[in-house]
């Protein structure tokens, strides 16, 4: 088992605050960036795909198993529109709706009909109506244009939502519903939103990460409560968070490091409101036990495990409530022990654990504060499901 994760700073009211460069007047859509276990994937504004970090399972898609310390271009395609990172695999969608996968495949998480890994992006089937994709620990999920949900890969804990625990090595449809609008994969559990604003969960539930009031696994999508005002959801290793239409933030599941942001280390079995703020716009749960969030004023907050500086607050002290990191970010992504953010103009920043070069800064030195990846251009701006 691997180890859990082996500028200008101003002092304002006792808070160390990082100020990112001034923003442009126009607010962009969410850029494309994804953080895997120990690797990172991103799409630039010209539609090119880039990867860096750990590559022992070819999860960078570069044709080999050599780690990269800086962003390295993946394939010659210039029409990537969405990307997702699992623990050791990658997934992407191109302009015409085709789905591609690469990396580790021992559980069929690439959807190729076998368990053979791929060193470069390889098309999954022949369908050209994929609109969203998500990578979990060892499973994958995707949405097609008709609102149908498809899953594949490891299913030992019911994370595929197919009513059993049988592994699938190709995309398999979940039920007959055609109103899925967002899907997210945790390490061993999955979450999804339907068009009516309802929240659904399935898979592993050891710490209440499904939000269903108990610790029992579910083999098929089960509605979480009766609320129909959910607008975004994110899943970590054993914790989950979501945003409601009023801008409130909710969290549930494992909380041993304070990753729920509730001021303690007590697990929650149902969605529990985080503070009283009503201006949350983005939240990202890490594959490890930390969480990032952005409020409407573009201020970024972080909480949970901070052993390697993944919270970006300048030290390695854990936080149990949302703690201000800085201002000026439009999107965030969280890997197992590293974090990334994109400033509204498009500059890319990284911090936290870096032993595999997953920060893209040209070395393997951890960073305790957001550091700009100056070799990377502005990612392509498109709207994709959270995380």
Buried (B, 14 or more C-beta within 10 A) or exposed (E): EEEBBEEEEEEEEEEBBBEBEEBEEEEBEBBBBBBBBBBBBBBBBEBBBBBBBBBBBBBBBBEEBEBBBBBBEBBEBEBBBBBBBBBBBBBBBBEEBBBBBBBBBBBBBBBBBEBEBBBBBBBBBEBBEBBBBBBBBBBBBBBBEEBBBBBBBBBBBBBBBBBEBEBBBBBBEBEEBEEBBBBBBBBBBBBBBBEEBBBBBBBBBBBBBBBBEEBEBBBBBBBBBEBBEBBBBBBBBBBBBBBBEEBBBBBBBBBBBBBBBBBEBEBBBBBBEBBEBEEBBBBBBBBBBBBBBBBEEBBBBBBBBBBBBBBBBBEBEBBBBBBBBBBBBBBBBBBBBBBBBBBBBBBBBBBBBBBBBBBBBBEBEBBBBBBBBEEBBBBBBBEBBBB
